[in-house]
């Protein structure tokens, strides 16, 4: 019998290959990208944190029209109440940027962010989504009971051993160990303790979590190809989660100028910032981040800062101007390619991993 890459998560999640697509909220994770990864043998994941419940329902229906394979939906478990204590000060600074984009200035009126979390979760249960994944924390106990009663598999993103233990105790089926190299928001549970997120490298984080929990661990952060997959398995992980690698896939919903910046970037291009959302996230450095840093202001807490900057990010995208968009990306961007489908990326990753195993 030949060498295979079947691991515990393949059997648990009923997938061919130990590869998850990260749930990239805000546009990149399209129906076609999610379904393509699932059809290719991995686990496609919809980043639904910012989606209204009915939009999630419709998107899940469309994913099901494109694949009969398992897939997941990712939500943020975070306090959604707004903090408007410094809205006036922040809006004044953001208005300078709005002027640069020739869009209307906004007053210091209170910012209001809708809290859809309970309804989002209810949709996932009602629509029988196979896998529910979470970031920023763990499901409240009643929700976990509901998920288990409905036969759902649950996955928690963690950034420390302590968070991994909390997730295991809460009843999660698997853990994504997110190293500091990862793009997008840090999955850190409590930013009061880690204002810029817990930032332990993937190589250090994964084996320490593997040694402390009994449930499967999926490595994330800087993993872009078969070499990263084999390295993760050697560290004791049962698979990998890849996000940045799929941002330039043909099916990705990332804006064209976002893809251009990604393909022109390198391992030094990304920074950790709270400027866009109020929570720490890794993305390509750009004019918005630099201007915000020069201001010396602290952003409003999440989700208020995220809501406050939305019009700027949207206008920048409409103007094909990457300077004021949130360009989430990890540290492995030299390994990105242009013109590949998600299926090709999955297959190339698996082929390279198998070649390494066969040589070994």
VOGU-3710 file (C-alpha; in Angstrom, 3 decimals, decimal comma):
1> xxxxxxxxxx> 0,000/0,000/0,000  1,416/3,414/-0,956  2,133/6,317/1,347  -0,913/8,494/2,045  -1,571/11,676/3,948  -4,684/10,417/5,711  -4,702/11,569/9,331  -7,142/11,651/12,202  -8,808/14,848/10,960  -9,439/13,224/7,568
11> xxxxxxxxxx> -11,433/10,512/9,265  -13,108/12,847/11,753  -14,185/15,438/9,173  -14,736/12,970/6,321  -12,239/14,679/4,000  -9,568/13,167/1,743  -6,700/15,474/2,677  -5,633/17,112/5,975  -6,087/20,646/4,655  -8,560/23,298/5,793
21> xxxxxxxxxx> -9,326/26,570/4,044  -9,246/29,398/6,585  -12,563/31,204/7,053  -11,574/34,590/5,644  -14,344/37,055/6,471  -14,980/40,213/4,518  -14,989/38,998/0,929  -12,190/36,528/0,041  -14,092/33,332/0,914  -16,585/33,051/-1,927
31> xxxxxxxxxx> -19,010/30,226/-2,665  -16,736/29,076/-5,487  -13,604/29,098/-3,294  -15,224/27,223/-0,398  -16,780/24,604/-2,661  -13,621/24,218/-4,766  -11,486/23,386/-1,730  -14,079/20,895/-0,486  -14,394/19,325/-3,930  -10,606/19,046/-4,115
41> xxxxxxxxxx> -10,562/16,959/-0,940  -9,979/19,552/1,769  -12,429/21,352/4,056  -13,695/24,595/2,577  -14,687/27,184/5,175  -16,917/30,221/4,726  -15,824/33,305/6,674  -19,258/34,500/7,785  -18,466/36,717/10,764  -19,695/39,933/9,107
51> xxxxxxxxxx> -22,611/38,396/7,212  -26,259/38,920/8,084  -28,037/35,690/9,052  -30,141/35,538/5,882  -27,037/36,067/3,750  -25,385/33,127/5,499  -28,445/30,984/4,827  -28,445/31,865/1,128  -24,699/31,331/0,814  -24,882/27,915/2,498
61> xxxxxxxxxx> -27,583/26,926/0,001  -25,347/28,021/-2,882  -22,349/26,123/-1,491  -24,503/23,005/-1,330  -25,409/23,483/-4,980  -21,687/23,371/-5,814  -20,482/20,540/-3,580  -21,762/17,490/-1,762  -18,630/17,378/0,376  -18,285/18,613/4,001
71> xxxxxxxxxx> -17,618/22,308/4,585  -17,495/24,676/7,536  -18,613/28,157/8,530  -16,519/30,411/10,758  -17,953/32,958/13,213  -16,401/35,434/15,648  -17,194/34,782/19,311  -16,722/38,317/20,582  -18,546/41,002/22,503  -20,374/43,051/19,862
81> xxxxxxxxxx> -21,423/45,979/22,046  -19,996/49,309/20,911  -17,765/51,638/22,892  -18,271/55,244/21,789  -16,235/56,951/24,508  -13,727/58,395/22,018  -15,793/58,439/18,828  -15,392/62,204/18,328  -11,597/62,031/18,432  -11,405/58,994/16,163
91> xxxxxxxxxx> -13,845/60,352/13,587  -11,848/63,568/13,342  -8,776/61,587/12,383  -10,709/59,327/9,999  -12,210/62,405/8,320  -8,714/63,431/7,159  -8,505/60,103/5,360  -12,044/60,471/3,994  -10,994/63,821/2,516  -8,144/62,046/0,705
101> xxxxxxxxxx> -10,702/59,720/-0,869  -13,210/62,518/-1,591  -15,947/60,858/0,428  -18,218/62,573/2,970  -16,929/63,303/6,458  -18,819/61,744/9,340  -19,928/63,321/12,595  -19,219/62,023/16,066  -22,655/60,430/16,263  -22,656/57,130/18,117
111> xxxxxxxxxx> -21,551/54,161/16,047  -23,870/51,168/16,150  -22,752/47,670/15,169  -25,464/45,016/14,796  -24,947/41,882/16,896  -26,016/38,912/14,780  -24,084/36,197/16,581  -26,999/34,296/18,104  -28,985/34,425/14,862  -25,898/33,459/12,825
121> xxxxxxxxxx> -25,363/30,430/15,034  -29,017/29,473/14,801  -28,796/29,530/10,993  -25,824/27,148/11,059  -27,831/24,658/13,103  -31,005/25,038/11,062  -29,139/24,663/7,770  -27,267/21,617/9,080  -23,773/23,047/8,421  -21,372/20,142/9,090
131> xxxxxxxxxx> -18,577/22,112/10,784  -18,786/25,218/12,981  -15,514/27,021/13,607  -14,926/29,989/15,889  -12,366/32,711/16,476  -11,822/35,157/19,374  -13,110/32,717/21,982  -15,225/29,657/22,656  -18,927/29,030/22,269  -21,045/29,667/25,365
141> xxxxxxxxxx> -21,941/26,389/27,083  -25,618/26,351/25,960  -24,552/26,843/22,326  -21,981/24,055/22,570  -24,692/21,753/23,928  -26,914/22,678/20,981  -24,098/22,041/18,520  -23,331/18,657/20,055  -26,996/17,669/20,175  -27,247/18,507/16,469
151> xxxxxxxxxx> -24,186/16,387/15,667  -22,025/19,317/14,561  -18,219/19,196/14,560  -16,657/22,227/16,231  -13,240/23,819/15,708  -11,679/26,612/17,778  -8,855/28,891/16,691  -6,348/29,395/19,519  -3,053/31,233/19,955  -1,764/29,824/23,275
161> xxxxxxxxxx> -1,669/26,541/25,161  -4,015/28,016/27,764  -6,613/28,819/25,095  -6,228/25,313/23,649  -6,972/23,787/27,041  -10,043/26,006/27,448  -11,300/24,906/24,024  -10,775/21,243/24,817  -12,558/21,600/28,157  -15,456/23,334/26,392
171> xxxxxxxxxx> -15,967/20,291/24,181  -14,422/21,310/20,860  -13,586/18,486/18,465  -10,389/20,044/17,100  -8,136/23,049/17,520  -6,468/25,353/15,002  -3,148/26,493/16,497  -2,629/29,907/14,912  1,003/30,984/14,850  2,094/34,604/14,674
181> xxxxxxxxxx> 2,918/34,263/10,954  -0,776/33,955/10,082  -2,612/36,636/8,160  -5,800/38,308/9,306  -7,076/38,722/12,825  -5,270/37,113/15,700  -7,562/34,515/17,248  -6,510/35,520/20,771  -9,387/35,187/23,221  -8,658/38,178/25,475
191> xxxxxxxxxx> -6,980/41,205/23,947  -6,992/42,903/27,362  -4,226/40,444/28,269  -2,573/40,583/24,824  -3,271/44,004/23,225  -1,491/42,979/20,008  -2,565/39,350/20,245  -0,596/36,388/21,537  2,140/36,024/18,922  3,915/32,710/19,334
201> xxxxxxxxxx> 5,411/31,320/16,143  3,806/28,276/14,531  6,925/26,145/14,997  6,936/26,801/18,750  3,172/26,829/19,335  2,064/23,622/17,623  4,142/21,024/19,533  3,421/22,663/22,885  -0,320/22,462/22,221  -0,044/18,916/20,829
211> xxxxxxxxxx> 1,649/17,809/24,054  -1,117/19,228/26,247  -4,412/18,306/24,531  -5,989/15,045/23,433  -8,034/16,389/20,519  -6,553/16,886/17,010  -4,488/19,999/16,345  -4,446/21,786/12,985  -1,460/24,065/12,347  -1,916/27,547/10,853
221> xxxxxxxxxx> 0,419/30,429/10,154  2,949/30,718/7,342  1,973/27,379/5,764  1,901/27,812/1,999  2,778/24,483/0,410  3,560/20,807/0,889  6,718/21,580/2,832  4,660/23,402/5,432  2,197/20,525/5,583  4,944/17,960/6,216
231> xxxxxxxxxx> 6,558/20,235/8,819  3,219/20,576/10,637  2,705/16,811/10,660  6,235/16,345/11,999  5,377/18,712/14,863  2,428/16,510/15,800  -0,383/18,365/14,039  -3,009/16,323/12,228  -3,294/18,803/9,366  -2,987/22,428/8,305
241> xxxxxxxxxx> -5,183/25,446/7,745  -4,202/27,757/4,883  -5,653/31,190/4,206  -3,130/33,511/2,567  -2,192/30,827/0,024  -5,731/30,932/-1,391  -6,093/34,727/-1,557  -4,714/34,821/-5,101  -6,635/31,752/-6,287  -8,919/32,257/-9,276
251> xxxxxxxxxx> -11,970/31,714/-7,050  -10,857/34,149/-4,338  -13,072/37,159/-3,749  -10,090/39,365/-2,907  -10,136/42,631/-4,864  -7,889/42,783/-7,941  -5,646/45,485/-6,443  -5,434/43,456/-3,216  -4,160/40,501/-5,250  -1,667/42,767/-7,018
261> xxxxxxxxxx> -0,257/44,003/-3,713  -0,033/40,430/-2,430  1,891/39,236/-5,473  4,292/42,193/-5,187  4,894/41,663/-1,451  7,450/39,669/0,503  8,130/38,311/3,983  8,809/41,840/5,304  5,630/43,429/3,956  3,134/42,541/6,678
271> xxxxxxxxxx> 2,604/44,208/10,038  0,379/43,690/13,034  -2,171/46,466/13,396  -5,318/47,365/15,289  -6,024/50,376/13,067  -8,777/48,887/10,918  -10,878/46,951/13,409  -9,672/47,588/16,957  -8,407/44,001/17,210  -4,879/42,947/16,262
281> xxxxxxxxxx> -4,551/41,581/12,747  -1,696/40,903/10,324  -1,842/42,564/6,925  0,243/44,337/4,323  1,470/47,726/5,465  -0,214/50,588/3,617  -1,014/54,276/3,814  -4,004/53,845/6,131  -1,914/52,012/8,731  0,944/54,500/8,455
291> xxxxxxxxxx> -1,369/57,513/8,814  -3,124/55,961/11,767  0,196/55,202/13,471  1,372/58,787/12,932  -1,787/60,074/14,611  -0,804/58,435/17,897  -4,452/57,601/18,586  -5,659/54,365/20,086  -8,381/52,850/17,901  -11,837/52,273/19,286
301> xxxxxxxxxx> -12,335/48,723/20,596  -13,625/45,987/18,287  -16,175/46,045/16,719  -16,634/49,825/16,903  -13,415/50,697/15,055  -14,256/48,145/12,378  -17,645/49,777/11,823  -16,113/53,258/11,862  -13,596/52,448/9,116  -15,950/50,462/6,865
311> xxxxxxxxxx> -16,896/53,372/4,595  -13,208/54,138/4,045  -12,350/50,547/3,158  -15,342/50,256/0,840  -14,589/53,552/-0,925  -10,952/52,599/-1,366  -11,983/49,316/-2,988  -14,444/51,063/-5,320  -11,664/53,440/-6,369  -9,246/50,535/-7,002
321> xxxxxxxxxx> -7,002/52,072/-4,372  -5,262/49,595/-2,070  -3,840/52,349/0,149  -6,852/52,410/2,459  -8,052/48,795/2,282  -7,395/46,112/4,900  -4,973/43,825/3,047  -4,855/40,859/5,413  -1,929/38,543/4,678  0,539/36,268/6,414
331> xxxxxxxxxx> 4,320/36,223/6,179  4,685/33,669/3,371  3,639/35,854/0,445  6,714/35,195/-1,717  5,200/31,721/-2,189  1,980/33,050/-3,725  1,158/32,332/-7,356  -1,108/33,949/-9,908  -3,628/32,228/-12,147  -4,005/28,986/-10,193
341> xxxxxxxxxx> -7,347/27,506/-9,234  -8,053/26,361/-5,692  -8,046/22,778/-6,963  -4,568/23,243/-8,418  -3,306/24,749/-5,152  -4,660/21,837/-3,128  -3,256/19,261/-5,528  0,132/20,963/-5,771  0,366/21,090/-1,970  -0,493/17,415/-1,634
351> xxxxxxxxxx> 1,807/16,333/-4,475  4,745/18,166/-2,948  4,033/16,700/0,482  3,847/13,161/-0,916  7,083/13,668/-2,852  8,831/14,655/0,386  7,433/11,599/2,179  8,458/9,259/-0,614  11,998/10,645/-0,643  12,159/10,169/3,123
//
